[in-house]
Amino acid sequence: MKKPLVGALLALLLTGAAAAPAVAAAPPQAPAARSQAPAVAPAARSQASAAVAVDFAGTVALSNCSGSLVRVPNSQPNDLALVLSNGHCLETGMPGAGVVVKDARSTRSFSLLNSAGTKVATLRASKISYATMTDTDISIYQLTKTYAQIQSQYGIAALTLNDVRPTQGSSIKVVSGYWKRIYSCNVDGFVYRMKEGEWTWKDSVRYTSSCNTIGGTSGSPVVDTATGKVVAVNNTGNESGERCTVNNPCEVDENGVVTVRQGINYAQETYTIVPCVGAGNVIDLNRPGCTLPKP
């Protein structure tokens, strides 16, 4: 799991990185490289221009993780808003394998960011609507304010959860409100089963290597750059090459073959959340199509 604070800060000190990395900007090209580069074909220009600009608007910083203000396609302006993060980011500690948290009281606070990554408000939870580390690694908080109130008071709209599975090769960005840093890469593939310590996750997203997320990025929304919608939530990576241990997840295929990819990071798909959200943004695990684990 991508836990922050002590481990992350120590790693940054050891590597000489800044305490709070800024957004990674694309390095400027040298004049010679620009002059030698081939012209962009019209089709490529069209495809590039279709990409959605992804920034920090709607992301949040937790005390120990990242997260985002989210809605499902059928959420209404007057619904109490939801915040998405990881199950292992819960203030009560990591849920054990097989444990599901549902409608538990919470007063947790979240720092809401604007497009530049500046804090514009403190939002507060009224409850943990749902959380688990079984099959997936998610926490969903219900806030005390509605989407309309947040939009009116702070000018920030929620990110929308896509209701379809992400596709292999698609361009994505992992947006960390904790570090105010954006990672860019692609969906490299999917993992049938991923094991880490006592936990097992299904159909996880594997990133290409440029999304080298660190502690504190847990819970960051994974945004598809073609749609601007959230397709996954960042949660872990294999740090030291160990096999299936905490902070060193392993991949297990349909035949039970185990693969370890040191330095590669992963996320949990979020389209499975959408069928479980009913009227009023209520998490209803008995709705048709809802496959999230039940308590």
Sequence and secondary structure as in RCSB ss.txt:
>XXXX:A:sequence
MKKPLVGALLALLLTGAAAAPAVAAAPPQAPAARSQAPAVAPAARSQASAAVAVDFAGTVALSNCSGSLVRVPNS
QPNDLALVLSNGHCLETGMPGAGVVVKDARSTRSFSLLNSAGTKVATLRASKISYATMTDTDISIYQLTKTYAQI
QSQYGIAALTLNDVRPTQGSSIKVVSGYWKRIYSCNVDGFVYRMKEGEWTWKDSVRYTSSCNTIGGTSGSPVVDT
ATGKVVAVNNTGNESGERCTVNNPCEVDENGVVTVRQGINYAQETYTIVPCVGAGNVIDLNRPGCTLPKP
>XXXX:A:secstr
    THHHHHHHHHHT  SS          HHHHHHS    HHHHHHHHTS    STTEEE SSSEEEEEE TT 
 TTSEEEEEE GGG TT    TT EEEEEE   EEEEE TTS EEEEEEEEEEEEEE SBS EEEEEEEEEHHHH
HHHH    EEB SS   TT EEEEEETTTTEEEEEEEEEEEEEEEETTEEEEEEEEE TT    TT TT EEEET
TT  EEEEEEEE SS  SSBTTB EEE TT  EE  TT EEEEE GGGGGGB GGG B TTSTT  S   
